[in-house]
Amino acid sequence: MAGYTHSAFRRLCRWLGADRVYSELMNATGIVFKGIEKELAYFTGEERPIHLQLYGRNPEEIAKAAVKVVEEYKPDAIDINFGCSVKKVLKAKSAGYLLQFPEIMGDIVRETVNTIKPYGVPVTAKIRLGFHEDNLEKIAENLIEAGVSLIALHPRLAKELFTGKARWERIRDLKKISPIPVVGSGDVWTWKDMERMFEETGCNGVMAGRGAISNPWIFKEFKEKRDYKATFGERIEFLLEELKLMWEFMEKERACKEIKMEAVQLFKGIRGKAKLNEKVMRSKSCKELVERLEELRLKVHE
Ligand SMILES: Cc1cc2nc3c(=O)[nH]c(=O)nc-3n(C[C@H](O)[C@H](O)[C@H](O)COP(=O)(O)O)c2cc1C
């Protein structure tokens, strides 16, 4: 998930029980013309299996970007994003915009599958139901015919963004017609939602999105089949650990800015979150941020 699920966060999720992870989406045009952004593509062996995710508009360009990424990073799969519907990508007529054109989606997958075949890396896709209207069957047919290996479905329309409810029954419909694995996404807030999605849809995998950002312990909960409310101290430890891991591949001050977004998410379930957010957000330098987090950690242990 853009802005959150870099290598550091993914490693922590794997340690907490996630079975596989996806990178943030990366722009194929940027990769072809400017090179790969290390902060987005970087991962360690502990994260495997990992899908590195691309988005774009032009089949040849996406295939070219895929070759670059595969040669340099050797991911377990290349995923193509056809779901993102933020203004910037829609303006570029890419990602979620393409849900209106299932044939082009098929062309993109076919070109990428054929181009990276010699490397033995599968191509997967992340989709929504359609753009203005639900076009799932047509989209799935084109992707499957083009050789996609797995489809992850967030069953909302692109124009709906995150409004309304994810229509899980459409994950079940896709599963019924699909000869390849189907992963369900959408409104998975607790480990019980994960269980329910498996049961109600018959899907092969469940993808935790926003629920994992505010509660990465969701994976541990699912594995252990029990509620686990992480303490305040554990949340602070998580942030300090994440920051330390981020410094491996991200400039120090930048990492400190980025981690603040995750802090806000992790403090959601905590009493006195407004004060905490202020304390963390107001820190003006990396040094100050770390000092404040360390201080909060000590308070817990007092
Ligand atoms: C801030 C944010 C960033 C996201 N970035 C990505 C992304 O880079 N790639 C992707 O496939 N999905 C992305 N998603 C969509 C999620 O993967 C997921 O499909 C969606 O949030 C629905 O699941 P949820 O209700 O469990 O969050 C993003 C969602 C959010 C809220």
Ligand as a Chemical Component Dictionary entry (heavy atoms), coordinates in Angstrom:
data_LIG
# 
_chem_comp.id                   LIG 
_chem_comp.type                 NON-POLYMER 
_chem_comp.pdbx_formal_charge   0 
_chem_comp.three_letter_code    LIG 
# 
loop_
_chem_comp_atom.comp_id 
_chem_comp_atom.atom_id 
_chem_comp_atom.alt_atom_id 
_chem_comp_atom.type_symbol 
_chem_comp_atom.charge 
_chem_comp_atom.model_Cartn_x 
_chem_comp_atom.model_Cartn_y 
_chem_comp_atom.model_Cartn_z 
_chem_comp_atom.pdbx_ordinal 
LIG C1  C1  C 0 -3.421  4.394  1.476  1  
LIG C2  C2  C 0 -3.689  3.222  0.582  2  
LIG C3  C3  C 0 -2.726  2.851  -0.343 3  
LIG C4  C4  C 0 -2.946  1.748  -1.173 4  
LIG N1  N1  N 0 -1.982  1.408  -2.064 5  
LIG C5  C5  C 0 -2.143  0.294  -2.827 6  
LIG C6  C6  C 0 -1.120  -0.136 -3.721 7  
LIG O1  O1  O 0 -0.050  0.495  -3.835 8  
LIG N2  N2  N 0 -1.345  -1.260 -4.437 9  
LIG C7  C7  C 0 -2.505  -1.981 -4.328 10 
LIG O2  O2  O 0 -2.662  -3.018 -4.983 11 
LIG N3  N3  N 0 -3.494  -1.596 -3.513 12 
LIG C8  C8  C 0 -3.340  -0.478 -2.760 13 
LIG N4  N4  N 0 -4.345  -0.098 -1.907 14 
LIG C9  C9  C 0 -5.593  -0.888 -1.857 15 
LIG C10 C10 C 0 -5.498  -2.031 -0.845 16 
LIG O3  O3  O 0 -4.564  -2.995 -1.269 17 
LIG C11 C11 C 0 -6.839  -2.750 -0.639 18 
LIG O4  O4  O 0 -7.212  -3.411 -1.817 19 
LIG C12 C12 C 0 -7.960  -1.798 -0.239 20 
LIG O5  O5  O 0 -7.521  -0.886 0.749  21 
LIG C13 C13 C 0 -9.184  -2.563 0.287  22 
LIG O6  O6  O 0 -8.846  -3.371 1.364  23 
LIG P1  P1  P 0 -9.079  -2.917 2.920  24 
LIG O7  O7  O 0 -10.519 -2.518 3.043  25 
LIG O8  O8  O 0 -8.712  -4.153 3.706  26 
LIG O9  O9  O 0 -8.171  -1.749 3.166  27 
LIG C14 C14 C 0 -4.160  1.014  -1.083 28 
LIG C15 C15 C 0 -5.124  1.408  -0.159 29 
LIG C16 C16 C 0 -4.908  2.487  0.672  30 
LIG C17 C17 C 0 -5.970  2.877  1.669  31 
# 
loop_
_chem_comp_bond.comp_id 
_chem_comp_bond.atom_id_1 
_chem_comp_bond.atom_id_2 
_chem_comp_bond.value_order 
_chem_comp_bond.pdbx_ordinal 
LIG C1  C2  SING 1  
LIG C2  C3  SING 2  
LIG C2  C16 DOUB 3  
LIG C3  C4  DOUB 4  
LIG C4  N1  SING 5  
LIG C4  C14 SING 6  
LIG N1  C5  DOUB 7  
LIG C5  C6  SING 8  
LIG C5  C8  SING 9  
LIG C6  O1  DOUB 10 
LIG C6  N2  SING 11 
LIG N2  C7  SING 12 
LIG C7  O2  DOUB 13 
LIG C7  N3  SING 14 
LIG N3  C8  DOUB 15 
LIG C8  N4  SING 16 
LIG N4  C9  SING 17 
LIG N4  C14 SING 18 
LIG C9  C10 SING 19 
LIG C10 O3  SING 20 
LIG C10 C11 SING 21 
LIG C11 O4  SING 22 
LIG C11 C12 SING 23 
LIG C12 O5  SING 24 
LIG C12 C13 SING 25 
LIG C13 O6  SING 26 
LIG O6  P1  SING 27 
LIG P1  O7  DOUB 28 
LIG P1  O8  SING 29 
LIG P1  O9  SING 30 
LIG C14 C15 DOUB 31 
LIG C15 C16 SING 32 
LIG C16 C17 SING 33 
# 
